[in-house]
Amino acid sequence: MAILENIRKRTTVLILIIGMALFAFVISGIFTSDGFSGGKVGSSVGEINGEEISIDAFRQKLERATRTSGQSASSMQLVNSIWNQVERNTLLDQQIQALGVDIEQDQIIEVIKSSPGLAQNPQFADENGQFDERKFRDFILELKINAPSQYEDWLQDEQAIIESAKQQVYFNLVRAGMGATLKEGELDYKLANDKVDIRYVRVPYASIPDSTITVTRNEIEAYIKENEKKYTQEKSRDIQFVYFEEGPSDEDIAATEAAITALLDDSVEYFEDRDTTETIPGFRNTKDVNAFLDR
């Protein structure tokens, strides 16, 4: 009983230890098993529209989200959330790069000024309570020198600000390219505001037996004439043919090569009128090409 009483007193601690162990197990499994790498361990956590997602970059985003959320979300919820965010940003970034959309440094500062969390921070305010760009830059420089881990967090924040600003420009371009004519506006207004009360009876086409309907040949011809365009077809022919390729056989090629080769070498010919034989020079040894061709 004493042991059970001690366990009851330390229930919160036990739950915390078990939760941390499960969290460590899930996170390690994500980056060491086949969960995201398609059966092999590599440098990418996945691929989105042909672009590989670095496992290191994904891990950094996940670790930061884990620190920010604390115990308010489970590990798998964080993984899914970060992956959805990366997927959305990657697809948008591909379109943004294709359009050549870019953000200058002064535009980044303007976005920061419009962010309540930074613009209203007294640490970056001047004597008039306005956002002081110089104080903000000095603060970032101090982080870079004295707090590298916080500076890395800021770099991720800055990248998120840049991505958000680019996406806003992209969405503005999309909105600017979408418009409506006056007629479309009038039609939309009528569809939204014109009200009509009607009563109707529906008779399904299939409920009428074919045997109760008689269609004459003249009615069919008249209908075709009235709807001639529906039944007009381009002229076509159905042709069947057999193709025999006219070309030399392997035997023909070999015989021709042998005949041509024989012309190169000397040959012995018999002349019946003189009852004698003579050696006729071949093309290789002849001194009179014209006489060789005329023989």
C-alpha positions as CSV (number, residue, x, y, z in Angstrom):
1,M,0.0,0.0,0.0
2,A,2.9,2.3,0.8
3,I,4.3,1.8,-2.7
4,L,0.9,2.6,-4.3
5,E,0.6,5.7,-2.2
6,N,4.0,6.9,-3.4
7,I,3.1,6.3,-7.0
8,R,-0.2,8.3,-6.5
9,K,1.9,11.2,-5.1
10,R,4.2,11.2,-8.1
11,T,1.6,10.7,-10.8
12,T,2.4,14.0,-12.5
13,V,6.1,13.3,-12.6
14,L,5.5,9.8,-14.1
15,I,3.2,11.1,-16.8
16,L,5.8,13.8,-17.7
17,I,8.6,11.2,-17.9
18,I,6.5,8.8,-20.0
19,G,5.4,11.7,-22.3
20,M,9.0,12.8,-22.9
21,A,10.1,9.3,-23.6
22,L,7.3,8.8,-26.2
23,F,8.1,12.2,-27.7
24,A,11.8,11.3,-28.1
25,F,10.9,7.9,-29.6
26,V,8.5,9.4,-32.2
27,I,10.9,12.2,-33.2
28,S,13.9,9.8,-33.5
29,G,11.7,7.4,-35.5
30,I,10.8,10.1,-38.0
31,F,14.3,10.9,-38.9
32,T,15.9,7.5,-38.7
33,S,13.2,5.2,-40.1
34,D,11.6,5.0,-43.5
35,G,8.8,7.4,-42.5
36,F,9.7,10.3,-44.8
37,S,12.5,8.9,-47.0
38,G,10.6,6.3,-49.0
39,G,12.5,3.3,-47.7
40,K,16.0,4.8,-47.5
41,V,17.7,7.2,-45.2
42,G,19.1,10.3,-47.0
43,S,19.5,14.0,-46.8
44,S,15.9,14.8,-47.8
45,V,12.7,14.3,-45.8
46,G,10.5,14.2,-48.9
47,E,9.8,15.7,-52.3
48,I,7.3,18.4,-53.3
49,N,6.6,18.9,-57.0
50,G,10.1,17.7,-57.9
51,E,11.9,19.7,-55.2
52,E,13.6,17.8,-52.4
53,I,13.0,19.1,-48.8
54,S,16.2,19.1,-46.7
55,I,15.9,17.0,-43.6
56,D,18.0,19.4,-41.7
57,A,15.8,22.4,-42.6
58,F,12.7,20.4,-41.7
59,R,14.2,19.3,-38.4
60,Q,15.0,23.0,-37.5
61,K,11.5,24.1,-38.2
62,L,10.1,21.2,-36.1
63,E,12.5,21.8,-33.2
64,R,11.5,25.5,-33.1
65,A,7.8,24.7,-33.3
66,T,8.3,22.2,-30.5
67,R,9.9,24.9,-28.3
68,T,7.2,27.4,-29.1
69,S,4.2,25.1,-28.6
70,G,5.4,23.5,-25.4
71,Q,2.9,20.7,-24.4
72,S,-0.1,22.2,-26.3
73,A,0.3,19.9,-29.3
74,S,1.5,16.3,-29.9
75,S,4.6,15.5,-31.8
76,M,2.7,14.1,-34.8
77,Q,0.4,17.2,-34.9
78,L,3.5,19.3,-35.1
79,V,5.1,17.2,-37.8
80,N,1.9,17.3,-39.9
81,S,1.5,21.1,-39.3
82,I,5.1,21.8,-40.3
83,W,4.9,19.5,-43.4
84,N,1.7,21.3,-44.5
85,Q,3.4,24.6,-44.1
86,V,6.5,23.5,-46.0
87,E,4.3,22.1,-48.8
88,R,2.3,25.3,-49.2
89,N,5.4,27.5,-49.1
90,T,7.3,25.3,-51.6
91,L,4.5,25.3,-54.1
92,L,3.9,29.0,-53.8
93,D,7.7,29.7,-54.0
94,Q,8.0,27.8,-57.2
95,Q,5.3,30.0,-58.8
96,I,6.8,33.2,-57.3
97,Q,10.3,32.3,-58.7
98,A,8.7,31.6,-62.1
99,L,7.2,35.1,-62.1
100,G,10.4,36.7,-60.8
101,V,8.8,38.3,-57.7
102,D,11.4,39.6,-55.3
103,I,11.4,41.7,-52.1
104,E,13.9,44.4,-51.3
105,Q,15.4,45.2,-47.9
106,D,13.3,48.4,-47.4
107,Q,10.2,46.3,-48.1
108,I,11.2,43.9,-45.4
109,I,11.5,46.8,-42.9
110,E,8.0,48.0,-44.0
111,V,6.6,44.6,-43.2
112,I,8.3,44.6,-39.8
113,K,6.8,48.0,-39.1
114,S,3.4,46.6,-39.8
115,S,3.9,43.7,-37.4
116,P,2.4,44.5,-34.0
117,G,4.8,42.2,-32.1
118,L,7.8,44.1,-33.4
119,A,6.6,47.6,-34.2
120,Q,4.9,48.0,-30.8
121,N,7.9,46.6,-28.8
122,P,9.2,49.4,-26.5
123,Q,12.7,48.1,-27.0
124,F,12.6,49.3,-30.6
125,A,10.8,52.6,-30.0
126,D,12.3,56.1,-30.2
127,E,11.5,59.0,-27.9
128,N,8.3,59.6,-29.7
129,G,7.2,56.0,-29.4
130,Q,7.7,55.3,-33.1
131,F,9.5,52.2,-34.4
132,D,13.2,53.0,-34.7
133,E,14.9,51.0,-37.5
134,R,18.4,51.8,-36.2
135,K,17.6,50.3,-32.8
136,F,16.1,47.2,-34.4
137,R,19.2,46.7,-36.6
138,D,21.5,47.2,-33.6
139,F,19.5,44.6,-31.7
140,I,19.8,42.0,-34.5
141,L,23.6,42.7,-34.7
142,E,23.9,42.2,-30.9
143,L,22.1,38.8,-31.3
144,K,24.5,37.8,-34.0
145,I,27.5,38.5,-31.8
146,N,26.3,37.5,-28.3
147,A,23.4,35.1,-28.9
148,P,23.9,32.9,-31.9
149,S,21.0,30.6,-31.2
150,Q,18.6,33.5,-30.9
151,Y,20.1,35.0,-34.1
152,E,19.4,31.7,-35.9
153,D,15.8,32.0,-34.7
154,W,15.7,35.5,-36.1
155,L,17.0,34.3,-39.5
156,Q,14.1,31.9,-39.6
157,D,11.7,34.7,-38.7
158,E,13.2,36.9,-41.4
159,Q,12.8,34.2,-44.0
160,A,9.2,33.7,-42.9
161,I,8.6,37.5,-43.3
162,I,10.2,37.5,-46.8
163,E,8.1,34.5,-47.9
164,S,5.0,36.1,-46.5
165,A,5.7,39.4,-48.3
166,K,6.4,37.6,-51.6
167,Q,3.2,35.6,-51.2
168,Q,1.3,38.8,-50.6
169,V,2.7,40.3,-53.8
170,Y,1.8,37.1,-55.7
171,F,-1.8,37.2,-54.4
172,N,-2.1,40.8,-55.3
173,L,-1.0,40.0,-58.8
174,V,-3.6,37.2,-59.0
175,R,-6.3,39.5,-57.7
176,A,-5.3,42.2,-60.2
177,G,-5.6,39.8,-63.1
178,M,-9.1,38.8,-62.1
179,G,-11.9,41.1,-63.1
180,A,-15.5,41.1,-64.2
181,T,-17.4,43.0,-67.0
182,L,-20.5,45.1,-66.4
183,K,-22.7,42.5,-67.9
184,E,-21.2,39.8,-65.6
185,G,-21.9,42.1,-62.6
186,E,-25.5,42.6,-63.7
187,L,-26.0,38.9,-64.2
188,D,-24.5,38.2,-60.8
189,Y,-26.8,40.8,-59.2
190,K,-29.9,39.3,-60.9
191,L,-29.0,35.7,-59.8
192,A,-28.5,36.9,-56.3
193,N,-31.6,39.1,-56.0
194,D,-34.3,38.0,-58.6
195,K,-36.7,35.8,-56.8
196,V,-39.4,33.7,-58.5
197,D,-42.0,31.4,-56.9
198,I,-42.8,28.5,-59.1
199,R,-44.7,25.2,-58.9
200,Y,-43.7,22.3,-61.2
201,V,-44.4,18.7,-61.8
202,R,-41.5,16.4,-62.8
203,V,-42.2,13.5,-65.2
204,P,-39.1,11.3,-65.5
205,Y,-38.2,10.5,-69.1
206,A,-37.7,6.9,-68.3
207,S,-41.2,6.6,-66.9
208,I,-42.8,6.9,-70.3
209,P,-43.0,3.5,-72.1
210,D,-41.5,3.4,-75.6
211,S,-44.5,1.5,-76.8
212,T,-46.7,4.5,-76.2
213,I,-44.7,6.7,-78.6
214,T,-44.8,6.4,-82.4
215,V,-42.3,8.2,-84.5
216,T,-42.7,8.3,-88.3
217,R,-39.9,8.4,-90.9
218,N,-41.0,11.9,-92.0
219,E,-40.6,13.2,-88.4
220,I,-37.1,11.7,-88.2
221,E,-36.1,13.3,-91.5
222,A,-37.6,16.7,-90.4
223,Y,-35.8,16.5,-87.1
224,I,-32.5,15.7,-88.9
225,K,-32.9,18.7,-91.3
226,E,-33.6,21.0,-88.4
227,N,-30.6,19.8,-86.5
228,E,-28.3,19.1,-89.4
229,K,-25.2,20.4,-87.7
230,K,-25.5,17.8,-84.9
231,Y,-25.2,15.0,-87.5
232,T,-22.7,16.5,-90.0
233,Q,-19.6,14.4,-90.3
234,E,-16.4,15.0,-92.3
235,K,-15.9,12.8,-95.3
236,S,-13.8,9.8,-94.7
237,R,-12.8,6.6,-96.4
238,D,-12.2,3.1,-95.0
239,I,-9.3,1.6,-97.0
240,Q,-7.6,-1.7,-96.6
241,F,-4.3,-2.4,-98.3
242,V,-1.3,-4.6,-98.3
243,Y,2.2,-3.1,-98.5
244,F,5.0,-5.0,-100.2
245,E,8.4,-3.4,-99.8
246,E,10.3,-3.6,-103.1
247,G,14.0,-4.1,-102.2
248,P,16.8,-6.5,-102.8
249,S,17.1,-9.7,-100.8
250,D,20.2,-10.7,-98.9
251,E,21.1,-13.1,-101.8
252,D,20.7,-10.2,-104.3
253,I,23.0,-8.0,-102.3
254,A,25.6,-10.7,-101.9
255,A,25.5,-11.5,-105.7
256,T,25.9,-7.8,-106.6
257,E,28.8,-7.4,-104.2
258,A,30.5,-10.5,-105.7
259,A,30.0,-9.2,-109.3
260,I,31.4,-5.8,-108.5
261,T,34.3,-7.3,-106.6
262,A,35.1,-9.6,-109.6
263,L,35.5,-6.5,-111.7
264,L,38.4,-5.3,-109.6
265,D,40.6,-8.4,-110.2
266,D,42.2,-9.6,-113.5
267,S,40.3,-12.3,-115.4
268,V,41.2,-14.9,-118.0
269,E,39.0,-15.0,-121.1
270,Y,39.0,-17.5,-124.0
271,F,38.6,-16.1,-127.6
272,E,37.2,-18.8,-129.8
273,D,38.0,-17.1,-133.1
274,R,41.7,-17.1,-132.2
275,D,41.6,-20.2,-130.1
276,T,43.6,-18.5,-127.4
277,T,43.2,-17.1,-123.9
278,E,44.1,-13.7,-122.6
279,T,44.4,-12.1,-119.2
280,I,42.1,-9.1,-119.1
281,P,43.2,-6.5,-116.5
282,G,40.7,-5.7,-113.8
283,F,39.6,-2.3,-112.7
284,R,42.4,-2.3,-110.1
285,N,45.1,-2.9,-112.7
286,T,43.7,-1.4,-115.9
287,K,45.6,1.5,-117.5
288,D,42.7,2.5,-119.8
289,V,39.6,3.2,-117.8
290,N,37.5,4.1,-120.9
291,A,38.4,0.8,-122.6
292,F,37.5,-1.1,-119.4
293,L,34.1,0.5,-119.2
294,D,33.4,0.0,-122.9
295,R,34.1,-3.7,-123.0
